[in-house]
Amino acid sequence: MRPKRRNQDYTLQIIVLILVAFGLITLYSTSAYNGQVRFMDSGYYFKKQLFATILGLAAMTVVSRLDYHYLDRFAVWGYLISLALSTAVLLFGDSYNGSKRWLSLGPLSFQPSEFAKPAVILFLAYIISRQKKKRNSMLLLVMVIGLVLPIVGLVGTNNLSTAVIILGIAVILAFISNPRYLQFVWIGLTGIGFIAVFLSMEQYRLERLAIWRDPENFEKGFQTIQGLYAIGSGGLFGRGLGESMQKLGFVPEAQNDMIFSIICEELGLTGALLLIIIFMIMLWRFMVIATHAPDLFGSLICAGIMGHIAIQVILNIAVVTNTIPNTGITLPFISYGGTSVLFLLSEMGLALSVSRWQK
């Protein structure tokens, strides 16, 4: 018997709004210089992000009021559409900084790889929840990984970081639905081998490893070094909001992947830790909603969203601090990217929809 519909998780809703507001304020502070230099408009990036955020909040509101149980009928179609869009990018996509990641539809452009993340979450939640007699078997695990390999391969051609996130989501959902842990050791070792082979296939990927090990000896290590300068100069409490020096052309594309370094410079270690704590509270709410969801489908949806946010935040901060090689990954809700914030907020709507039915 389906439980009665309840009020949605207001704690998660407040956390999302805090992150969105903080992201817009930080983005304006970080991008004003670049906007003025490139487009003679200090609010150029802010206006575009604000428009996408308004659309995203509208999408979140609509999705949160839907009964998520009815979304399972669109799960397979959503995944097939993501495959078609990712293929279209390879054939007709627009290049930016040497990578084909965008599709243009008239005056509008978007990244299909961002749509692929919620599509994969919904698809795998649907597939796994229907395999009632096979959850303990190795077959389910192989099937889950095998089902996402096509989208991982398509996306990974030009966007390795997003491909890693999608594969990570699949492994997390398979891990949650399967009580046997030993087989994941073999999957981990296989994954490491696969990534090693994938990295060795292109010279620029091997170059990134060399830059990561010694950024000072490579011209392309300039962004990493300047980002570390920004983090170090922020100290405990930072220079003050809007007072960053590194965003004035020293950190290339500061409003994108490296925005966390500017946060550290302007708000210091204290501000950076507060942001990380807010993300941790968000992940905790996802875990609570997943635990109290009325069915496995709802639990896996929230677990997949939790895995997506956790992986992306960890990878972004690790890249900015040069803990791992640069992968070109954004900080959720904070970095510039209209497509990203639109689909992130749609995912939040999914989680809020599940919370309305929790036990």
C-alpha positions as a Markdown table, in Angstrom:
| # | Residue | x | y | z |
|---|---|---|---|---|
| 1 | Met | 0.0 | 0.0 | 0.0 |
| 2 | Arg | 1.4 | 3.4 | -1.0 |
| 3 | Pro | 2.0 | 5.8 | 1.9 |
| 4 | Lys | 0.1 | 9.1 | 2.1 |
| 5 | Arg | 1.7 | 12.1 | 0.4 |
| 6 | Arg | 3.4 | 14.4 | 2.8 |
| 7 | Asn | 5.1 | 17.8 | 2.7 |
| 8 | Gln | 8.4 | 17.8 | 0.8 |
| 9 | Asp | 11.7 | 18.0 | 2.5 |
| 10 | Tyr | 12.0 | 21.7 | 3.4 |
| 11 | Thr | 15.6 | 21.3 | 4.7 |
| 12 | Leu | 16.8 | 20.1 | 1.3 |
| 13 | Gln | 14.8 | 22.8 | -0.4 |
| 14 | Ile | 16.4 | 25.5 | 1.8 |
| 15 | Ile | 19.9 | 24.1 | 1.2 |
| 16 | Val | 19.3 | 24.2 | -2.6 |
| 17 | Leu | 18.2 | 27.8 | -2.4 |
| 18 | Ile | 21.2 | 28.7 | -0.3 |
| 19 | Leu | 23.5 | 27.1 | -2.8 |
| 20 | Val | 21.8 | 28.8 | -5.8 |
| 21 | Ala | 22.0 | 32.2 | -4.1 |
| 22 | Phe | 25.6 | 31.7 | -3.1 |
| 23 | Gly | 26.5 | 30.5 | -6.6 |
| 24 | Leu | 25.0 | 33.6 | -8.2 |
| 25 | Ile | 26.7 | 36.0 | -5.9 |
| 26 | Thr | 30.0 | 34.2 | -6.3 |
| 27 | Leu | 29.7 | 34.0 | -10.0 |
| 28 | Tyr | 29.1 | 37.7 | -10.4 |
| 29 | Ser | 32.1 | 38.5 | -8.2 |
| 30 | Thr | 34.3 | 36.0 | -10.2 |
| 31 | Ser | 33.1 | 36.8 | -13.7 |
| 32 | Ala | 32.6 | 40.6 | -13.7 |
| 33 | Tyr | 36.1 | 41.3 | -15.0 |
| 34 | Asn | 36.0 | 38.7 | -17.8 |
| 35 | Gly | 32.5 | 39.9 | -18.8 |
| 36 | Gln | 33.7 | 43.5 | -19.0 |
| 37 | Val | 36.9 | 42.6 | -21.0 |
| 38 | Arg | 35.2 | 40.2 | -23.4 |
| 39 | Phe | 31.7 | 41.6 | -23.8 |
| 40 | Met | 31.8 | 45.1 | -22.3 |
| 41 | Asp | 29.3 | 44.0 | -19.8 |
| 42 | Ser | 30.3 | 43.0 | -16.3 |
| 43 | Gly | 27.0 | 41.2 | -15.7 |
| 44 | Tyr | 27.2 | 39.1 | -18.9 |
| 45 | Tyr | 27.8 | 35.8 | -17.3 |
| 46 | Phe | 25.6 | 36.6 | -14.3 |
| 47 | Lys | 22.6 | 37.4 | -16.5 |
| 48 | Lys | 22.9 | 34.2 | -18.5 |
| 49 | Gln | 23.2 | 32.1 | -15.3 |
| 50 | Leu | 20.3 | 33.9 | -13.7 |
| 51 | Phe | 18.1 | 33.1 | -16.6 |
| 52 | Ala | 19.1 | 29.4 | -16.5 |
| 53 | Thr | 18.6 | 29.4 | -12.8 |
| 54 | Ile | 15.0 | 30.8 | -13.0 |
| 55 | Leu | 14.2 | 28.1 | -15.6 |
| 56 | Gly | 15.8 | 25.5 | -13.3 |
| 57 | Leu | 13.8 | 26.6 | -10.3 |
| 58 | Ala | 10.6 | 26.4 | -12.3 |
| 59 | Ala | 11.6 | 22.9 | -13.5 |
| 60 | Met | 12.4 | 21.9 | -9.9 |
| 61 | Thr | 9.0 | 23.2 | -8.7 |
| 62 | Val | 7.1 | 21.3 | -11.4 |
| 63 | Val | 9.1 | 18.0 | -11.0 |
| 64 | Ser | 8.8 | 18.1 | -7.2 |
| 65 | Arg | 5.0 | 18.2 | -7.5 |
| 66 | Leu | 4.9 | 15.1 | -9.8 |
| 67 | Asp | 4.4 | 11.6 | -8.5 |
| 68 | Tyr | 7.8 | 10.1 | -9.2 |
| 69 | His | 6.2 | 6.6 | -9.5 |
| 70 | Tyr | 4.9 | 7.6 | -12.9 |
| 71 | Leu | 8.3 | 8.6 | -14.2 |
| 72 | Asp | 9.4 | 5.0 | -14.6 |
| 73 | Arg | 7.4 | 4.8 | -17.9 |
| 74 | Phe | 9.8 | 7.5 | -19.3 |
| 75 | Ala | 13.0 | 6.1 | -17.9 |
| 76 | Val | 14.0 | 4.0 | -21.0 |
| 77 | Trp | 13.0 | 6.7 | -23.4 |
| 78 | Gly | 15.0 | 9.3 | -21.5 |
| 79 | Tyr | 18.1 | 7.0 | -21.7 |
| 80 | Leu | 17.6 | 6.4 | -25.5 |
| 81 | Ile | 17.2 | 10.2 | -26.0 |
| 82 | Ser | 20.5 | 10.8 | -24.2 |
| 83 | Leu | 22.2 | 8.3 | -26.4 |
| 84 | Ala | 20.8 | 10.0 | -29.5 |
| 85 | Leu | 21.8 | 13.4 | -28.3 |
| 86 | Ser | 25.3 | 12.3 | -27.4 |
| 87 | Thr | 25.7 | 10.7 | -30.9 |
| 88 | Ala | 24.4 | 14.0 | -32.4 |
| 89 | Val | 27.1 | 15.9 | -30.6 |
| 90 | Leu | 29.8 | 13.8 | -32.3 |
| 91 | Leu | 28.3 | 14.4 | -35.7 |
| 92 | Phe | 27.0 | 18.0 | -35.5 |
| 93 | Gly | 28.3 | 19.4 | -32.2 |
| 94 | Asp | 29.9 | 22.7 | -31.7 |
| 95 | Ser | 33.5 | 22.8 | -30.6 |
| 96 | Tyr | 34.7 | 24.9 | -27.6 |
| 97 | Asn | 38.3 | 24.9 | -26.4 |
| 98 | Gly | 39.0 | 21.9 | -28.7 |
| 99 | Ser | 36.1 | 19.7 | -27.5 |
| 100 | Lys | 32.7 | 18.9 | -29.0 |
| 101 | Arg | 30.3 | 19.2 | -26.1 |
| 102 | Trp | 27.5 | 21.5 | -27.4 |
| 103 | Leu | 24.4 | 21.2 | -29.6 |
| 104 | Ser | 22.8 | 24.3 | -31.0 |
| 105 | Leu | 19.1 | 24.5 | -31.6 |
| 106 | Gly | 18.6 | 27.9 | -33.3 |
| 107 | Pro | 19.8 | 30.6 | -30.8 |
| 108 | Leu | 19.9 | 28.1 | -27.9 |
| 109 | Ser | 22.7 | 25.7 | -27.1 |
| 110 | Phe | 23.1 | 23.1 | -24.5 |
| 111 | Gln | 25.3 | 20.2 | -23.3 |
| 112 | Pro | 23.6 | 16.8 | -23.8 |
| 113 | Ser | 26.1 | 15.3 | -21.3 |
| 114 | Glu | 24.3 | 17.2 | -18.6 |
| 115 | Phe | 21.0 | 15.6 | -19.6 |
| 116 | Ala | 22.6 | 12.2 | -19.6 |
| 117 | Lys | 23.2 | 12.3 | -15.8 |
| 118 | Pro | 19.6 | 12.5 | -14.6 |
| 119 | Ala | 18.6 | 10.2 | -17.5 |
| 120 | Val | 21.0 | 7.5 | -16.4 |
| 121 | Ile | 19.9 | 7.8 | -12.7 |
| 122 | Leu | 16.3 | 7.4 | -13.7 |
| 123 | Phe | 17.0 | 4.6 | -16.1 |
| 124 | Leu | 19.2 | 2.5 | -13.7 |
| 125 | Ala | 16.8 | 3.1 | -10.8 |
| 126 | Tyr | 14.0 | 1.7 | -13.0 |
| 127 | Ile | 16.0 | -1.3 | -14.3 |
| 128 | Ile | 17.4 | -2.3 | -10.9 |
| 129 | Ser | 14.1 | -2.0 | -9.0 |
| 130 | Arg | 12.5 | -4.4 | -11.5 |
| 131 | Gln | 15.1 | -7.1 | -11.0 |
| 132 | Lys | 13.7 | -8.5 | -7.8 |
| 133 | Lys | 15.2 | -12.0 | -8.1 |
| 134 | Lys | 18.6 | -11.0 | -9.4 |
| 135 | Arg | 19.8 | -8.4 | -7.0 |
| 136 | Asn | 22.2 | -10.7 | -5.3 |
| 137 | Ser | 23.7 | -12.0 | -8.5 |
| 138 | Met | 26.8 | -11.0 | -10.4 |
| 139 | Leu | 24.6 | -10.9 | -13.5 |
| 140 | Leu | 22.8 | -7.8 | -12.3 |
| 141 | Leu | 26.1 | -6.0 | -11.7 |
| 142 | Val | 27.4 | -6.9 | -15.1 |
| 143 | Met | 24.1 | -5.8 | -16.7 |
| 144 | Val | 24.1 | -2.4 | -15.0 |
| 145 | Ile | 27.6 | -1.6 | -16.0 |
| 146 | Gly | 27.0 | -3.0 | -19.5 |
| 147 | Leu | 23.9 | -0.8 | -20.0 |
| 148 | Val | 25.7 | 2.4 | -19.2 |
| 149 | Leu | 28.9 | 1.6 | -21.2 |
| 150 | Pro | 27.4 | 3.0 | -24.5 |
| 151 | Ile | 26.6 | 6.4 | -23.0 |
| 152 | Val | 30.0 | 6.4 | -21.1 |
| 153 | Gly | 31.8 | 5.7 | -24.4 |
| 154 | Leu | 29.9 | 8.4 | -26.3 |
| 155 | Val | 30.3 | 11.1 | -23.6 |
| 156 | Gly | 33.8 | 10.1 | -22.8 |
| 157 | Thr | 35.0 | 10.8 | -26.4 |
| 158 | Asn | 35.0 | 14.5 | -25.6 |
| 159 | Asn | 34.2 | 14.8 | -21.9 |
| 160 | Leu | 36.1 | 12.3 | -19.8 |
| 161 | Ser | 35.1 | 13.8 | -16.5 |
| 162 | Thr | 31.3 | 13.5 | -17.2 |
| 163 | Ala | 31.9 | 9.9 | -18.4 |
| 164 | Val | 33.6 | 9.1 | -15.0 |
| 165 | Ile | 30.7 | 10.6 | -13.1 |
| 166 | Ile | 28.1 | 8.6 | -15.1 |
| 167 | Leu | 30.1 | 5.4 | -14.5 |
| 168 | Gly | 30.5 | 6.3 | -10.8 |
| 169 | Ile | 26.7 | 6.7 | -10.5 |
| 170 | Ala | 26.2 | 3.3 | -12.1 |
| 171 | Val | 28.7 | 1.6 | -9.7 |
| 172 | Ile | 27.1 | 3.3 | -6.6 |
| 173 | Leu | 23.6 | 2.2 | -7.6 |
| 174 | Ala | 24.8 | -1.3 | -8.2 |
| 175 | Phe | 26.6 | -1.3 | -4.9 |
| 176 | Ile | 23.6 | -0.1 | -2.9 |
| 177 | Ser | 21.3 | -2.7 | -4.5 |
| 178 | Asn | 23.7 | -5.6 | -4.0 |
| 179 | Pro | 24.7 | -6.9 | -0.5 |
| 180 | Arg | 27.8 | -8.6 | -1.7 |
| 181 | Tyr | 30.9 | -6.5 | -1.5 |
| 182 | Leu | 33.8 | -8.6 | -2.6 |
| 183 | Gln | 32.9 | -8.5 | -6.3 |
| 184 | Phe | 33.2 | -4.7 | -6.2 |
| 185 | Val | 37.0 | -5.1 | -5.5 |
| 186 | Trp | 37.3 | -6.8 | -8.9 |
| 187 | Ile | 35.2 | -4.1 | -10.5 |
| 188 | Gly | 37.4 | -1.4 | -9.0 |
| 189 | Leu | 40.6 | -3.1 | -10.3 |
| 190 | Thr | 39.0 | -3.5 | -13.8 |
| 191 | Gly | 37.9 | 0.1 | -13.7 |
| 192 | Ile | 41.4 | 1.3 | -12.9 |
| 193 | Gly | 42.8 | -0.8 | -15.8 |
| 194 | Phe | 40.1 | 0.6 | -18.2 |
| 195 | Ile | 40.9 | 4.2 | -17.2 |
| 196 | Ala | 44.6 | 3.5 | -17.6 |
| 197 | Val | 44.1 | 2.2 | -21.2 |
| 198 | Phe | 41.7 | 5.0 | -22.0 |
| 199 | Leu | 44.2 | 7.7 | -20.8 |
| 200 | Ser | 47.0 | 6.1 | -22.9 |
| 201 | Met | 44.9 | 6.3 | -26.1 |
| 202 | Glu | 45.4 | 10.1 | -26.5 |
| 203 | Gln | 48.6 | 12.1 | -26.1 |
| 204 | Tyr | 46.8 | 15.1 | -24.4 |
| 205 | Arg | 45.6 | 12.9 | -21.6 |
| 206 | Leu | 49.1 | 11.7 | -20.8 |
| 207 | Glu | 50.2 | 15.3 | -21.0 |
| 208 | Arg | 47.7 | 16.2 | -18.3 |
| 209 | Leu | 49.2 | 13.6 | -16.0 |
| 210 | Ala | 52.7 | 15.1 | -16.6 |
| 211 | Ile | 51.3 | 18.6 | -15.9 |
| 212 | Trp | 49.7 | 17.3 | -12.7 |
| 213 | Arg | 53.0 | 15.9 | -11.4 |
| 214 | Asp | 55.0 | 19.1 | -12.2 |
| 215 | Pro | 52.8 | 22.0 | -13.3 |
| 216 | Glu | 55.6 | 24.6 | -13.1 |
| 217 | Asn | 57.5 | 23.0 | -16.0 |
| 218 | Phe | 54.6 | 23.2 | -18.4 |
| 219 | Glu | 52.9 | 26.2 | -20.0 |
| 220 | Lys | 49.5 | 24.5 | -19.6 |
| 221 | Gly | 50.1 | 24.3 | -15.8 |
| 222 | Phe | 49.6 | 28.0 | -15.5 |
| 223 | Gln | 46.0 | 27.7 | -14.5 |
| 224 | Thr | 46.7 | 25.2 | -11.8 |
| 225 | Ile | 49.5 | 27.3 | -10.4 |
| 226 | Gln | 47.5 | 30.5 | -10.4 |
| 227 | Gly | 44.6 | 28.6 | -8.7 |
| 228 | Leu | 46.9 | 27.4 | -5.9 |
| 229 | Tyr | 48.2 | 31.0 | -5.5 |
| 230 | Ala | 44.6 | 32.1 | -5.1 |
| 231 | Ile | 43.9 | 29.5 | -2.4 |
| 232 | Gly | 47.1 | 30.3 | -0.6 |
| 233 | Ser | 46.6 | 34.1 | -0.6 |
| 234 | Gly | 43.1 | 33.8 | 0.9 |
| 235 | Gly | 44.3 | 32.7 | 4.3 |
| 236 | Leu | 41.8 | 31.9 | 7.0 |
| 237 | Phe | 39.2 | 34.6 | 6.3 |
| 238 | Gly | 40.0 | 35.7 | 2.8 |
| 239 | Arg | 40.5 | 39.1 | 1.2 |
| 240 | Gly | 36.8 | 39.9 | 1.1 |
| 241 | Leu | 34.0 | 39.3 | -1.4 |
| 242 | Gly | 34.9 | 40.9 | -4.7 |
| 243 | Glu | 38.5 | 41.6 | -3.7 |
| 244 | Ser | 40.2 | 38.7 | -5.5 |
| 245 | Met | 43.3 | 39.5 | -7.6 |
| 246 | Gln | 43.7 | 36.2 | -9.4 |
| 247 | Lys | 40.3 | 36.6 | -11.1 |
| 248 | Leu | 41.7 | 39.6 | -13.0 |
| 249 | Gly | 43.0 | 37.5 | -15.8 |
| 250 | Phe | 45.5 | 35.4 | -13.9 |
| 251 | Val | 43.2 | 32.4 | -13.5 |
| 252 | Pro | 41.9 | 31.6 | -17.0 |
| 253 | Glu | 38.1 | 31.1 | -17.1 |
| 254 | Ala | 37.9 | 31.6 | -13.4 |
| 255 | Gln | 34.0 | 31.5 | -13.4 |
| 256 | Asn | 34.1 | 27.9 | -14.7 |
| 257 | Asp | 36.1 | 25.0 | -13.2 |
| 258 | Met | 38.4 | 27.1 | -11.0 |
| 259 | Ile | 35.7 | 29.1 | -9.2 |
| 260 | Phe | 36.5 | 27.3 | -5.9 |
| 261 | Ser | 40.0 | 28.8 | -5.9 |
| 262 | Ile | 38.4 | 32.3 | -6.1 |
| 263 | Ile | 36.1 | 31.4 | -3.2 |
| 264 | Cys | 39.1 | 30.4 | -1.2 |
| 265 | Glu | 40.8 | 33.7 | -2.0 |
| 266 | Glu | 37.9 | 36.0 | -1.3 |
| 267 | Leu | 36.3 | 34.1 | 1.7 |
| 268 | Gly | 39.3 | 32.2 | 2.9 |
| 269 | Leu | 39.5 | 28.7 | 4.4 |
| 270 | Thr | 36.4 | 29.5 | 6.6 |
| 271 | Gly | 34.2 | 30.3 | 3.6 |
| 272 | Ala | 35.4 | 27.2 | 1.7 |
| 273 | Leu | 34.7 | 25.0 | 4.7 |
| 274 | Leu | 31.2 | 26.4 | 5.1 |
| 275 | Leu | 30.5 | 25.7 | 1.5 |
| 276 | Ile | 31.7 | 22.1 | 1.9 |
| 277 | Ile | 29.6 | 21.7 | 5.0 |
| 278 | Ile | 26.5 | 22.9 | 3.1 |
| 279 | Phe | 27.2 | 20.3 | 0.5 |
| 280 | Met | 27.6 | 17.6 | 3.2 |
| 281 | Ile | 24.2 | 18.6 | 4.7 |
| 282 | Met | 22.7 | 18.2 | 1.2 |
| 283 | Leu | 24.2 | 14.7 | 0.9 |
| 284 | Trp | 22.8 | 13.9 | 4.3 |
| 285 | Arg | 19.3 | 14.9 | 3.3 |
| 286 | Phe | 19.6 | 12.7 | 0.2 |
| 287 | Met | 20.6 | 9.8 | 2.4 |
| 288 | Val | 17.6 | 10.4 | 4.8 |
| 289 | Ile | 15.1 | 10.6 | 1.9 |
| 290 | Ala | 16.6 | 7.5 | 0.3 |
| 291 | Thr | 16.3 | 5.6 | 3.6 |
| 292 | His | 12.7 | 6.6 | 4.1 |
| 293 | Ala | 11.5 | 6.2 | 0.5 |
| 294 | Pro | 8.5 | 3.9 | 0.2 |
| 295 | Asp | 10.1 | 1.7 | -2.5 |
| 296 | Leu | 13.4 | 0.8 | -4.0 |
| 297 | Phe | 12.8 | 2.9 | -7.1 |
| 298 | Gly | 12.6 | 6.1 | -5.0 |
| 299 | Ser | 15.6 | 5.1 | -2.9 |
| 300 | Leu | 17.8 | 4.5 | -5.9 |
| 301 | Ile | 16.7 | 7.8 | -7.5 |
| 302 | Cys | 17.9 | 9.7 | -4.4 |
| 303 | Ala | 21.0 | 7.5 | -4.0 |
| 304 | Gly | 21.9 | 8.2 | -7.6 |
| 305 | Ile | 21.5 | 12.0 | -7.2 |
| 306 | Met | 23.6 | 11.8 | -4.0 |
| 307 | Gly | 26.3 | 10.0 | -5.9 |
| 308 | His | 26.2 | 12.5 | -8.7 |
| 309 | Ile | 26.6 | 15.5 | -6.4 |
| 310 | Ala | 29.2 | 13.8 | -4.2 |
| 311 | Ile | 31.4 | 12.7 | -7.1 |
| 312 | Gln | 31.3 | 16.0 | -8.9 |
| 313 | Val | 32.0 | 18.1 | -5.7 |
| 314 | Ile | 34.9 | 15.9 | -4.7 |
| 315 | Leu | 36.4 | 15.8 | -8.2 |
| 316 | Asn | 36.2 | 19.6 | -8.7 |
| 317 | Ile | 37.8 | 20.4 | -5.3 |
| 318 | Ala | 40.5 | 17.8 | -6.0 |
| 319 | Val | 41.3 | 19.3 | -9.4 |
| 320 | Val | 41.4 | 22.9 | -8.0 |
| 321 | Thr | 43.8 | 21.8 | -5.2 |
| 322 | Asn | 45.9 | 19.7 | -7.7 |
| 323 | Thr | 45.1 | 16.5 | -5.9 |
| 324 | Ile | 44.2 | 14.9 | -9.2 |
| 325 | Pro | 44.9 | 15.8 | -12.8 |
| 326 | Asn | 42.8 | 18.5 | -14.4 |
| 327 | Thr | 39.6 | 17.0 | -15.8 |
| 328 | Gly | 37.6 | 20.1 | -16.6 |
| 329 | Ile | 34.7 | 19.5 | -14.1 |
| 330 | Thr | 32.4 | 22.2 | -12.7 |
| 331 | Leu | 31.3 | 22.8 | -9.1 |
| 332 | Pro | 27.6 | 22.1 | -8.8 |
| 333 | Phe | 25.4 | 25.1 | -8.4 |
| 334 | Ile | 28.4 | 27.4 | -8.3 |
| 335 | Ser | 30.3 | 27.3 | -11.6 |
| 336 | Tyr | 29.0 | 29.0 | -14.7 |
| 337 | Gly | 26.9 | 26.8 | -16.9 |
| 338 | Gly | 23.3 | 27.2 | -17.8 |
| 339 | Thr | 22.7 | 23.6 | -18.9 |
| 340 | Ser | 24.4 | 22.3 | -15.8 |
| 341 | Val | 22.3 | 24.4 | -13.3 |
| 342 | Leu | 19.1 | 23.6 | -15.2 |
| 343 | Phe | 19.4 | 19.8 | -15.0 |
| 344 | Leu | 20.9 | 20.0 | -11.5 |
| 345 | Leu | 17.8 | 21.8 | -10.2 |
| 346 | Ser | 15.6 | 19.3 | -12.1 |
| 347 | Glu | 17.4 | 16.5 | -10.2 |
| 348 | Met | 16.6 | 18.4 | -7.0 |
| 349 | Gly | 13.0 | 18.3 | -8.0 |
| 350 | Leu | 13.2 | 14.5 | -8.4 |
| 351 | Ala | 14.6 | 14.2 | -4.8 |
| 352 | Leu | 11.9 | 16.5 | -3.5 |
| 353 | Ser | 9.3 | 14.5 | -5.3 |
| 354 | Val | 10.5 | 11.3 | -3.5 |
| 355 | Ser | 10.5 | 13.1 | -0.2 |
| 356 | Arg | 6.8 | 13.8 | -0.5 |
| 357 | Trp | 6.1 | 10.1 | -0.3 |
| 358 | Gln | 8.7 | 9.1 | 2.4 |
| 359 | Lys | 7.6 | 6.9 | 5.2 |
